[in-house]
Amino acid sequence: MPHWLARLAARLCRLGQPAPIPDDLWQATLLGHRFLARLLPHEQARLRRLAAHFLAQKEFTGAHGLQVTDGMAVAVAAQACLPLLHLGGARRPEQALALYDDFVGIVLQPGPAIAPRQRRDEAGVVHRYAETLLGEAMPGGPVMLSWPDVAAADAQALRGSNVVIHEFAHKIDMHAGPADGCPPLPAGFMGARSAREGRLHWHAVWQSAYERFCERLALAERFGAPAPWLDAYAAHSPPEFFAVACEAHFTAPERFALEHPDLAAALKAAFRQP
C-alpha cells in the first residue's frame, strides 16, 4: 500500500474518519488535470473531501508488478468522485459515495488488458474472441483501469475522453440494477411528478439521442459524412452511450453542451449541478 494511504488507513481505524489528502498531493493532482483545476475553490474543497473518503473505503492493487503510488491513487479518486460533486448532503457530501458501495477493489493495469469473451449468435454458434480493454466495471465487483490511459486524462479531456469517469459512470448506472443507461434520478427530475415519470422522460431523451448518434456514425463510416464528436464506442449500447456521454460532460462540458444540449441538461439535472 502507498505510504500516505497506509497512514490514512491507520487513522481511519483509530478515529473513524479519513485524514485529509496532503496539500502537495492535492495540488499536483489539480495541476495535472485542467478539468479539475477549473472547478471553483469551494468545489475543489468538496472534491478533496470526497476523494479522501473514497480512498479510505477502497483498496488499490497494481497488476503485473505495477507499483501504485499515492499520486496515482489520488488521481483516480478525484476523477471517480467528480460526478458525485453535487450529490450527497451539504454537510456530508461523502454520502454520495453510496453509489460506489458495491465494491472495494480497484485494479490498475500497466496497459490495456486482454479479456477472453464469447457470444452465441442467432444460429446458436458460440464465438470466442479476445477483447482489448482500457477499463472494466463489473457488477458487484472491482473496477479495472489501464494506468497509461488514466495518466493521459488531461490530454484526452480535449476530446471528451476519460477512462475513470467512463467506468465509474457504469458503476452509477448499475447501482439500482443491471446497466440500462439511466442513473438514479433525484426526486422531481426535470419537473417529473414521480420516479416513473422521471425515468420515462430520461429514456425518451436518451433513446432518441442514441438513435441519432448511431445514424450519424453509420453515415460517417459508410458514406464519408462528418463523424460525430463523441467516441464511436458510444454506439455499442445505451449503457455505453451514457458512459461516453458522462466522460465528455465532465471533462469538456462546453463542447458537449454544444453538441448535445438535451443530454447536457439531463446530466446536469441528474447530478444536481448548478
C-alpha positions in Angstrom: 0.0 0.0 0.0 1.4 3.5 -0.8 2.9 5.3 2.2 0.3 8.0 2.7 -2.6 5.6 2.1 -1.2 3.3 4.7 -1.2 6.2 7.2 -4.7 7.2 6.1 -6.0 3.6 6.7 -4.4 3.6 10.2 -6.0 6.9 11.1 -9.4 5.7 9.8 -9.2 2.7 12.2 -8.3 5.0 15.1 -10.6 7.9 14.5 -13.4 6.6 12.3 -12.7 9.2 9.7 -10.1 9.7 6.9 -7.2 12.1 7.1 -7.2 14.9 4.5 -5.2 14.4 1.3 -1.9 16.2 1.8 -1.6 19.6 0.2 1.3 18.6 -2.2 -0.6 15.6 -3.5 -3.8 17.5 -4.0 -2.1 20.4 -5.7 -0.2 18.1 -8.0 -3.5 16.4 -8.9 -5.2 19.7 -9.8 -2.2 20.9 -11.8 -2.2 17.6 -13.7 -5.9 17.8 -14.6 -7.1 21.1 -16.0 -10.7 19.9 -15.9 -10.3 19.6 -12.1 -8.3 22.8 -11.7 -11.1 24.9 -13.3 -13.5 24.0 -10.5 -14.4 26.8 -8.1 -12.5 26.8 -4.9 -15.4 25.5 -2.8 -15.9 22.7 -5.3 -12.3 21.7 -5.2 -12.5 21.6 -1.4 -15.6 19.4 -1.6 -14.0 17.1 -4.1 -10.9 16.8 -1.9 -13.1 15.7 1.0 -14.9 13.2 -1.2 -11.7 11.8 -2.6 -10.3 11.3 0.9 -13.4 9.3 1.9 -13.2 7.3 -1.3 -9.6 6.4 -0.7 -10.4 5.3 2.9 -13.1 2.9 1.5 -11.3 1.4 -1.5 -8.2 -0.8 -2.0 -5.8 -0.3 -4.9 -3.9 -3.2 -6.5 -1.3 -2.9 -9.2 -1.3 -5.8 -11.7 1.7 -7.4 -13.2 4.1 -5.7 -10.8 2.8 -2.2 -11.3 3.5 -0.1 -8.1 0.6 2.1 -7.2 1.8 5.4 -5.7 -0.1 7.9 -3.6 -0.3 10.2 -6.6 -1.8 7.5 -8.8 -4.5 6.7 -6.2 -5.4 10.3 -5.6 -5.7 10.9 -9.4 -8.1 8.0 -9.7 -10.1 9.1 -6.6 -10.5 12.7 -7.7 -11.8 11.7 -11.2 -14.1 9.0 -9.8 -15.6 11.4 -7.4 -16.1 14.3 -9.9 -19.6 13.1 -11.0 -20.6 12.9 -7.3 -19.5 16.5 -6.5 -23.0 18.0 -6.1 -24.7 14.9 -4.7 -24.9 14.0 -1.1 -25.9 16.3 1.8 -24.5 19.8 2.2 -22.8 18.8 5.5 -21.9 15.3 4.5 -21.1 15.1 0.7 -19.5 11.7 1.3 -23.0 10.2 1.5 -22.9 10.3 -2.3 -20.2 7.5 -2.2 -23.1 5.1 -1.5 -23.3 4.9 -5.3 -20.0 3.1 -5.2 -20.7 0.8 -2.2 -21.0 -2.5 -4.2 -17.2 -2.9 -4.5 -13.9 -2.3 -2.8 -11.1 -3.2 -5.2 -9.6 -1.0 -7.9 -7.0 -2.8 -10.1 -4.6 -0.7 -12.1 -3.0 -2.4 -15.1 0.3 -1.4 -16.7 -1.5 -1.2 -20.0 -4.7 -2.3 -21.8 -6.0 -5.7 -20.6 -6.9 -8.6 -22.9 -10.1 -10.3 -21.8 -11.5 -13.6 -23.2 -15.1 -13.2 -24.5 -17.7 -15.4 -26.0 -21.1 -14.8 -27.6 -23.7 -17.0 -29.1 -25.2 -16.0 -32.5 -28.7 -16.4 -33.7 -27.9 -19.9 -35.1 -26.6 -21.0 -31.7 -23.0 -21.0 -32.6 -20.6 -19.8 -29.9 -17.9 -17.4 -31.0 -14.8 -17.0 -28.8 -12.6 -14.0 -29.1 -10.3 -11.6 -27.2 -11.2 -8.0 -26.4 -8.8 -5.2 -25.5 -10.0 -3.2 -22.6 -8.8 0.1 -21.2 -11.1 -0.3 -18.2 -13.9 -2.5 -16.9 -16.6 -2.2 -14.2 -18.0 -5.4 -13.1 -21.4 -5.6 -11.3 -20.7 -6.2 -7.6 -17.0 -6.5 -8.4 -13.9 -4.4 -8.8 -13.0 -1.7 -11.3 -10.1 -2.3 -13.6 -8.3 0.6 -15.2 -5.3 0.9 -17.6 -2.9 3.2 -15.9 -1.4 4.8 -19.0 -4.9 5.8 -20.1 -5.7 7.2 -16.6 -2.4 9.1 -16.7 -3.3 10.6 -20.1 -6.6 12.1 -18.7 -5.5 15.7 -19.1 -4.7 15.4 -22.8 -7.7 13.2 -23.6 -10.0 15.7 -21.9 -9.7 17.9 -25.0 -11.8 15.3 -26.9 -14.1 14.5 -24.0 -12.4 11.1 -23.1 -11.8 9.8 -19.6 -11.5 6.2 -18.7 -12.0 6.7 -15.0 -15.3 8.6 -15.4 -16.4 6.1 -18.0 -16.1 3.1 -15.7 -17.5 4.9 -12.7 -20.4 6.1 -14.7 -21.1 2.4 -15.3 -21.0 1.8 -11.5 -23.5 4.6 -11.0 -25.7 3.1 -13.8 -25.5 -0.3 -12.1 -26.3 0.9 -8.6 -30.0 0.1 -8.8 -29.8 -2.9 -11.1 -28.5 -4.0 -14.5 -27.0 -1.2 -16.5 -29.6 0.4 -18.8 -28.1 3.8 -19.4 -30.1 5.6 -16.7 -28.5 6.7 -13.4 -30.5 7.0 -10.1 -32.5 10.2 -10.7 -33.3 12.8 -8.0 -36.9 13.5 -6.9 -38.6 15.9 -9.2 -36.1 15.3 -12.0 -36.7 17.9 -14.7 -40.2 18.6 -13.3 -41.2 14.9 -13.1 -44.1 14.3 -10.7 -43.0 10.7 -9.9 -39.9 8.5 -10.2 -41.6 6.6 -13.0 -42.3 9.8 -14.9 -38.7 10.9 -14.4 -37.3 7.6 -15.8 -39.7 7.7 -18.8 -38.6 11.2 -19.6 -34.9 10.2 -19.3 -35.3 7.2 -21.6 -37.2 9.2 -24.2 -34.5 11.8 -24.4 -31.6 9.4 -24.4 -33.0 6.8 -26.7 -33.7 9.4 -29.3 -30.2 10.8 -28.9 -28.7 7.4 -29.1 -30.5 6.5 -32.3 -29.5 9.8 -33.9 -25.9 9.2 -32.9 -25.9 5.7 -34.4 -27.3 7.1 -37.6 -24.7 9.8 -37.9 -21.9 7.3 -37.2 -23.2 5.0 -39.8 -23.3 7.8 -42.4 -19.8 8.8 -41.5 -18.4 5.2 -41.7 -20.3 4.2 -44.9 -20.6 7.4 -46.9 -17.9 9.7 -45.5 -20.3 12.2 -43.8 -18.8 14.2 -40.9 -18.2 12.0 -37.9 -19.9 12.8 -34.6 -17.7 14.2 -31.9 -18.4 11.6 -29.3 -16.3 8.4 -29.3 -17.7 5.9 -31.7 -17.8 3.3 -28.9 -20.9 5.1 -27.6 -22.9 3.3 -30.4 -22.2 -0.1 -28.8 -25.3 0.1 -26.5 -27.4 2.6 -24.5 -25.3 2.0 -21.3 -22.1 2.7 -23.3 -23.7 5.8 -24.8 -24.4 7.0 -21.3 -20.9 6.3 -20.0 -19.2 8.0 -23.0 -21.5 11.0 -22.6 -20.5 11.3 -18.9 -16.9 11.3 -19.9 -17.5 14.3 -22.2 -19.9 16.1 -19.9 -17.5 16.2 -17.0 -14.2 16.9 -18.9 -15.3 19.0 -21.9 -18.7 20.4 -20.7 -18.9 23.4 -23.1 -18.2 21.3 -26.2 -20.5 18.5 -25.0 -23.4 21.0 -24.4 -22.8 22.5 -27.9 -23.1 19.0 -29.5 -25.8 17.6 -27.2 -27.7 20.3 -25.3 -30.5 18.0 -24.4 -28.2 15.4 -22.9 -26.2 18.1 -21.1 -29.3 19.4 -19.5 -30.4 15.9 -18.4 -27.0 15.2 -16.9 -26.9 18.5 -15.0 -30.3 17.7 -13.5 -29.4 14.1 -12.7 -26.1 15.0 -11.0 -27.7 18.2 -9.4 -25.1 20.5 -11.0 -25.9 24.3 -10.6 
